[in-house]
Amino acid sequence: MIGLNKVILIGTAGKNPETQYIKKGFSKTSFTLATDCLNTLPDGRKVSVTEWHDVCVYGELSEYALQYLKKGDSVFVEGSLKTRYVTSESGYRYKITEIEGEKIQIIARSQKNAQTPVPENVEEKIGSAIPGFDMENIPAARIKGENADIPF
């Protein structure tokens, strides 16, 4: 049987990325990503529900995220789900599921980070997040999650 493990998210960075150096010269950068969806209650009211995702990226992409991604930025993440088990100092074993990012792209800066530049050659360095997709033509309301439809 053939399976598929693919995650595509557009959301808001919940904190500044943090980097750990696993091996000499090899880094892992982690950050949280918030996505919102609109749910309809039985009485017809619509409420926004936020889901938090743990994202990690490695190597060159790790350095990119650490240098350019800031809390509050809108970001596109493409990757896969990875599950690992961790044992605490007290001996308790628990499961962690993360999104292992293969591609990330900052699609909009928060007002606080508006002056922080994003390199011009992002797509050449990281690869196009969605081939042929023009981020410039997405209405700002959709990037901010005001419309529940996916913009592509």
Backbone torsions as a table, in degrees:
resi	resn	phi	psi	omega
1	MET	NA	136.5	178.4
2	ILE	-98.8	137.4	179.4
3	GLY	-119.5	172.5	178.0
4	LEU	-137.2	128.1	178.1
5	ASN	-125.0	90.4	-175.8
6	LYS	-136.2	131.8	179.0
7	VAL	-125.0	132.0	173.7
8	ILE	-129.3	122.2	-178.2
9	LEU	-132.2	144.4	167.6
10	ILE	-125.9	121.4	-176.4
11	GLY	-159.2	-163.3	-177.1
12	THR	-115.2	130.7	177.6
13	ALA	-64.3	125.4	-175.8
14	GLY	-86.3	-18.8	177.6
15	LYS	-156.4	163.0	175.9
16	ASN	-66.2	143.5	-179.9
17	PRO	-60.9	148.7	176.3
18	GLU	-123.4	136.3	-176.1
19	THR	-114.4	141.0	172.3
20	GLN	-121.7	142.2	176.0
21	TYR	-100.3	111.0	-173.8
22	ILE	-78.5	-53.4	177.6
23	LYS	-126.7	169.1	-179.9
24	LYS	-55.2	114.9	177.6
25	GLY	80.1	2.2	-178.2
26	PHE	-116.5	123.1	-173.9
27	SER	-118.0	154.9	173.8
28	LYS	-126.0	123.2	178.0
29	THR	-113.0	133.0	-179.0
30	SER	-120.6	146.6	173.1
31	PHE	-155.5	163.3	176.6
32	THR	-100.7	150.0	179.9
33	LEU	-129.9	128.0	178.7
34	ALA	-101.8	130.0	172.5
35	THR	-120.9	147.2	-179.8
36	ASP	-117.2	146.5	170.5
37	CYS	-138.4	155.4	-178.8
38	LEU	-98.7	122.2	176.0
39	ASN	-109.4	146.5	177.9
40	THR	-104.0	124.2	178.1
41	LEU	-77.3	162.8	179.9
42	PRO	-56.0	-29.2	-179.8
43	ASP	-85.2	4.3	176.3
44	GLY	95.4	-12.1	178.3
45	ARG	-69.0	145.6	177.4
46	LYS	-104.3	133.6	178.1
47	VAL	-127.6	143.6	177.7
48	SER	-88.2	131.6	179.0
49	VAL	-118.7	127.6	-179.2
50	THR	-98.5	132.2	175.5
51	GLU	-112.7	132.0	-179.6
52	TRP	-103.2	134.2	-178.7
53	HIS	-122.4	138.5	173.0
54	ASP	-92.7	124.7	-177.8
55	VAL	-118.6	138.9	173.1
56	CYS	-133.7	144.6	177.0
57	VAL	-133.5	156.2	-174.0
58	TYR	-124.9	161.9	171.6
59	GLY	62.1	-133.1	-177.4
60	GLU	-61.0	-38.4	178.3
61	LEU	-65.8	-32.1	176.4
62	SER	-62.2	-45.4	179.6
63	GLU	-65.0	-39.9	177.7
64	TYR	-60.5	-48.6	-178.7
65	ALA	-61.7	-43.4	-179.6
66	LEU	-62.7	-40.7	-176.1
67	GLN	-76.8	-38.8	-169.3
68	TYR	-112.1	-30.9	-175.7
69	LEU	-78.7	132.0	-179.9
70	LYS	-129.8	155.1	176.8
71	LYS	-53.0	132.8	178.0
72	GLY	96.4	-14.0	179.1
73	ASP	-72.3	144.8	171.4
74	SER	-83.1	132.5	-173.8
75	VAL	-140.9	143.9	174.7
76	PHE	-97.8	132.6	178.0
77	VAL	-130.0	131.4	173.5
78	GLU	-126.0	133.2	-178.9
79	GLY	-175.8	-146.1	-178.9
80	SER	-143.7	161.0	176.8
81	LEU	-81.4	135.2	175.7
82	LYS	-129.5	134.6	179.6
83	THR	-117.9	135.8	176.6
84	ARG	-139.1	161.1	-179.7
85	TYR	-113.0	136.4	-178.0
86	VAL	-124.9	139.2	176.2
87	THR	-108.5	125.0	-179.8
88	SER	-76.2	171.0	179.2
89	GLU	-61.9	-28.6	180.0
90	SER	-82.3	-0.8	177.0
91	GLY	95.1	-2.2	179.1
92	TYR	-75.7	130.7	-179.7
93	ARG	-103.9	127.4	179.5
94	TYR	-135.3	162.7	-173.6
95	LYS	-103.8	134.9	176.6
96	ILE	-121.4	129.0	175.6
97	THR	-115.2	126.1	-178.5
98	GLU	-127.0	161.8	168.5
99	ILE	-93.6	120.5	175.6
100	GLU	-91.9	104.9	-175.9
101	GLY	-72.2	132.2	175.1
102	GLU	-103.8	-26.2	177.0
103	LYS	-142.8	137.8	170.1
104	ILE	-136.6	151.4	178.2
105	GLN	-149.2	125.4	175.7
106	ILE	-75.3	123.3	-176.8
107	ILE	-105.5	-19.6	175.9
108	ALA	-160.3	140.9	176.7
109	ARG	-88.0	146.5	170.8
110	SER	-70.9	161.3	179.5
111	GLN	-58.1	-36.7	-179.6
112	LYS	-64.6	-32.0	-176.0
113	ASN	-103.7	11.2	-173.3
114	ALA	-56.5	-29.2	-177.7
115	GLN	-84.3	-11.1	-179.6
116	THR	-77.7	121.0	-176.8
117	PRO	-74.5	152.2	170.8
118	VAL	-112.8	134.6	-176.4
119	PRO	-60.0	146.1	-178.3
120	GLU	-64.0	-35.3	-172.9
121	ASN	-95.4	33.3	-177.9
122	VAL	-57.4	-47.1	-176.3
123	GLU	-65.8	-33.5	177.7
124	GLU	-68.9	-38.2	-176.3
125	LYS	-75.6	-42.7	-172.7
126	ILE	-101.5	-26.9	-174.3
127	GLY	100.3	149.2	-178.9
128	SER	-66.5	131.6	-179.7
129	ALA	-63.3	-46.0	177.9
130	ILE	-133.5	110.1	-176.3
131	PRO	-54.8	129.5	177.7
132	GLY	77.6	3.3	-177.1
133	PHE	-89.8	128.2	-176.1
134	ASP	-100.3	101.6	-178.3
135	MET	-65.3	-24.5	-177.0
136	GLU	-65.7	-23.6	-174.8
137	ASN	-98.4	13.3	175.9
138	ILE	-86.1	127.4	176.3
139	PRO	-60.6	141.4	-177.6
140	ALA	-56.8	-35.2	-179.8
141	ALA	-60.3	-36.3	-179.7
142	ARG	-71.3	-38.2	178.8
143	ILE	-63.6	-36.4	-178.2
144	LYS	-81.1	-1.4	175.7
145	GLY	84.4	17.0	-179.1
146	GLU	-76.1	-16.6	177.9
147	ASN	-120.4	131.5	-174.7
148	ALA	-73.1	-13.9	-179.1
149	ASP	-71.0	145.4	173.5
150	ILE	-75.4	135.4	-172.3
151	PRO	-76.1	7.3	178.8
152	PHE	-138.4	NA	NA
